[in-house]
Amino acid sequence: MLNPDGVYLGNYRCSLMGFDLNRHWLDPSPWAHPTLHGVKQLIVQMYNDPKTSLEFYIDIHAHSTMMNGFMYGNIFEDEERFQRQAIFPKLLCQNAEDFSYSSTSFNRDAVKAGTGRRFLGGLLDHTSYCYTLEVSFYSYIIGGTTAAVPYTEEAYMKLGRNVARTFLDYYRLNPMIEKAAVPTPRLRTPQAPTPYQDCWALLGNYREKSNNSNSHSFERNGWTKNYLDSGVLRPEAQSASETSREAYFLESHLPKRGKKNPFPTSTHS
């Protein structure tokens, strides 16, 4: 918890001093924003440590107007990196009935520039993924129904467990991880089975929907023409003969462990 004093007073956005802490990641003050300053320094230290693999940053917030759980992600000029970051929320959507992928969006709006997700998404390299996980204060609607189900403490805890399950699924799909419980890097042999058909169906059934240059979301029924033309995703691949393409997609789009790029000197905007 990065806002303990504000939460103690009943605030859900501002600190004791009246700062919206999730807008001050660019230059946090050790005096005015001590929790942000400390966490930022810790993340930079971990990032520069060659023995540490910093692969995910997830900032968790409650949302006062929208329903369900959903995520915000970043937009990158690198199309492949942009596609890869969609994998985790897609997997979470399969595990959590209260998580809405249709409400998940990827943006670089100027008003969000000071958030942890935006700032760290530009600071860290392509092996790291930064998200904001938003969860409604009130209720959620299960797909195929219209009735709102009020959130309870148990429902919030269940979503947390489903996030943990999604990490397990994610690293099971990562060909560099032998076992989720013992994350020892290894290389997958070409003859090894590729149990990715379910994931291929999941990843291939979404299409990017761009409303403007600053916001992207995804919906079902295939990918946009740009992604189809790239040859990276082929939603129509269904037969067993496409197994090698399924394996190629996941092995090329899930992150590989290894030495990180040199520390960036500027942030992504």
Salt bridges, closest charged atoms under 4 A:
ASP20 OD2 - ARG13 NH1 2.78
GLU55 OE2 - ARG257 NH1 3.44
ASP59 OD2 - HIS61 NE2 2.94
GLU77 OE2 - ARG108 NH1 2.74
GLU80 OE2 - ARG84 NH1 3.51
GLU154 OE2 - ARG161 NH2 2.66
GLU208 OE2 - HIS216 ND1 1.99
GLU219 OE2 - ARG207 NH2 2.15
GLU219 OE1 - LYS209 NZ 3.65
ASP229 OD2 - LYS225 NZ 2.79
GLU236 OE2 - ARG234 NH2 3.24
GLU242 OE1 - ARG234 NH1 3.29
GLU242 OE1 - ARG245 NH1 2.53
GLU251 OE2 - ARG188 NE 3.79
